[in-house]
């Protein structure tokens, strides 16, 4: 079977077009970008969410530390301790909860009231506990992963002089 000259030219032309199509790399960068973009976006948004969470934890810790320093000067001023914790953390009363408690115990660990003396040779020790809680709202909530609110809390205890 002999091919006509026209069929040979057509076959050669099709083969050359196929080779040109395979070796053409125009648009490859755009395709790679389109494939990588969703993964990169998830990574960037996840990094932003993590940074906001770490910042919120640091603010809660700062509030507890400042409130405990305040107790060294005036342990009876519960409102002042609370306001110090809120101000140091950059919170207001709607976004964070501050709980201040004090307790007294003898040096053997037995809890006593503020007026009860300890038996000799035990000494009284008074402590103040400050707890700061903040509900962290995520920037990008994902339904189904965790529908529970994220509560960031920290408690600090200081022994008063």
C-alpha positions as CSV (number, residue, x, y, z in Angstrom):
1,X,0.0,0.0,0.0
2,X,1.4,3.2,-1.0
3,X,0.5,6.4,0.6
4,X,-0.1,9.4,-1.5
5,X,2.2,12.4,-1.1
6,X,-0.6,14.4,0.4
7,X,-1.2,11.8,3.1
8,X,2.5,11.8,4.0
9,X,2.6,15.6,4.2
10,X,-0.5,15.5,6.4
11,X,0.9,12.8,8.7
12,X,4.2,14.8,9.0
13,X,2.3,18.0,9.7
14,X,0.2,16.3,12.5
15,X,3.4,14.8,14.0
16,X,5.1,18.2,14.0
17,X,2.1,19.8,15.6
18,X,1.9,17.2,18.3
19,X,5.7,17.6,19.1
20,X,5.2,21.4,19.2
21,X,2.2,21.0,21.6
22,X,4.2,18.6,23.9
23,X,7.3,20.8,24.0
24,X,5.3,24.1,24.5
25,X,5.6,25.2,28.2
26,X,3.6,28.4,27.9
27,X,1.1,28.6,30.8
28,X,2.9,26.0,33.0
29,X,3.6,28.7,35.6
30,X,0.0,29.7,35.7
31,X,-1.1,26.1,36.1
32,X,1.4,25.5,38.9
33,X,0.3,28.7,40.7
34,X,-3.4,27.6,40.4
35,X,-2.5,24.3,42.0
36,X,-0.3,25.7,44.8
37,X,-2.5,28.7,45.7
38,X,-5.1,26.9,47.8
39,X,-2.4,25.1,49.8
40,X,-0.6,28.4,50.4
41,X,-3.8,30.2,51.5
42,X,-4.5,27.5,54.1
43,X,-1.0,27.8,55.4
44,X,-1.1,31.6,55.6
45,X,-4.5,31.7,57.3
46,X,-3.5,29.0,59.7
47,X,-0.4,31.0,60.6
48,X,-2.5,34.1,61.2
49,X,-4.9,32.2,63.4
50,X,-2.0,30.7,65.4
51,X,-0.5,34.1,65.9
52,X,-3.8,35.6,67.2
53,X,-4.2,32.7,69.6
54,X,-0.6,33.1,70.9
55,X,-1.2,36.8,71.3
56,X,-4.4,36.2,73.3
57,X,-2.6,33.7,75.6
58,X,0.2,36.3,76.2
59,X,-2.4,39.0,77.0
60,X,-4.1,36.7,79.6
61,X,-0.7,35.9,81.2
62,X,0.2,39.6,81.3
63,X,-3.1,40.4,83.0
64,X,-2.5,37.7,85.7
65,X,1.0,38.9,86.3
66,X,0.0,42.5,86.7
67,X,-2.9,41.7,89.0
68,X,-0.6,39.6,91.2
69,X,1.9,42.5,91.5
70,X,-1.1,44.7,92.5
71,X,-2.0,42.4,95.3
72,X,1.4,43.0,96.9
73,X,0.4,46.6,97.5
74,X,-3.3,46.3,98.3
75,X,-4.7,42.9,98.7
76,X,-8.1,44.1,99.9
77,X,-8.8,46.2,96.7
78,X,-10.5,43.4,94.7
79,X,-11.9,45.9,92.2
80,X,-8.4,47.5,91.7
81,X,-6.9,44.0,91.2
82,X,-9.6,43.2,88.6
83,X,-9.2,46.5,86.8
84,X,-5.4,46.0,86.7
85,X,-5.7,42.6,85.2
86,X,-8.2,43.8,82.5
87,X,-6.1,46.9,81.7
88,X,-2.8,45.0,81.5
89,X,-4.3,42.4,79.2
90,X,-6.1,45.0,77.0
91,X,-9.5,43.6,77.9
92,X,-12.8,45.0,79.1
93,X,-15.3,43.4,81.4
94,X,-17.2,42.0,78.5
95,X,-14.3,40.1,76.9
96,X,-12.6,38.6,79.9
97,X,-13.5,37.4,83.4
98,X,-11.2,38.0,86.4
99,X,-11.7,36.0,89.6
100,X,-9.8,37.1,92.7
101,X,-9.8,34.8,95.8
102,X,-7.7,34.8,99.0
103,X,-7.0,32.0,101.4
104,X,-5.0,31.5,104.6
105,X,-3.3,28.3,105.8
106,X,-0.9,27.3,108.4
107,X,2.7,26.3,107.4
108,X,1.7,22.6,107.5
109,X,-0.9,23.2,104.8
110,X,-4.0,23.2,107.0
111,X,-6.6,25.8,105.8
112,X,-7.7,28.3,108.4
113,X,-9.9,31.4,108.4
114,X,-8.3,34.8,108.4
115,X,-8.9,35.2,112.1
116,X,-7.9,31.7,113.3
117,X,-4.4,31.5,114.7
118,X,-2.1,28.6,113.9
119,X,-0.8,26.4,116.7
120,X,2.9,27.0,117.6
121,X,5.4,26.5,116.0
122,X,3.3,26.8,112.8
123,X,3.1,30.1,110.9
124,X,0.2,31.7,109.0
125,X,0.5,32.2,105.3
126,X,-1.9,34.2,103.2
127,X,-2.3,33.7,99.5
128,X,-4.1,35.5,96.7
129,X,-5.2,33.7,93.6
130,X,-6.0,35.5,90.4
131,X,-7.7,33.8,87.5
132,X,-8.2,35.4,84.1
133,X,-10.4,33.8,81.5
134,X,-11.0,34.9,77.9
135,X,-13.1,33.3,75.2
136,X,-11.0,33.2,72.0
137,X,-13.0,33.6,68.8
138,X,-11.3,32.3,65.7
139,X,-10.8,34.4,62.7
140,X,-12.0,31.7,60.4
141,X,-14.4,29.3,62.1
142,X,-14.5,25.8,60.5
143,X,-17.7,24.0,61.1
144,X,-17.3,20.4,62.3
145,X,-13.8,20.7,63.6
146,X,-14.6,22.3,66.9
147,X,-17.9,23.9,67.7
148,X,-16.8,24.5,71.3
149,X,-15.6,28.0,72.2
150,X,-11.9,28.2,73.0
151,X,-11.4,29.4,76.5
152,X,-8.0,30.7,77.4
153,X,-7.4,30.9,81.1
154,X,-4.5,31.3,83.5
155,X,-4.3,31.2,87.2
156,X,-1.6,32.7,89.4
157,X,-1.1,32.5,93.1
158,X,1.0,34.8,95.2
159,X,2.0,34.5,98.9
160,X,1.5,37.8,100.6
161,X,4.1,39.1,103.0
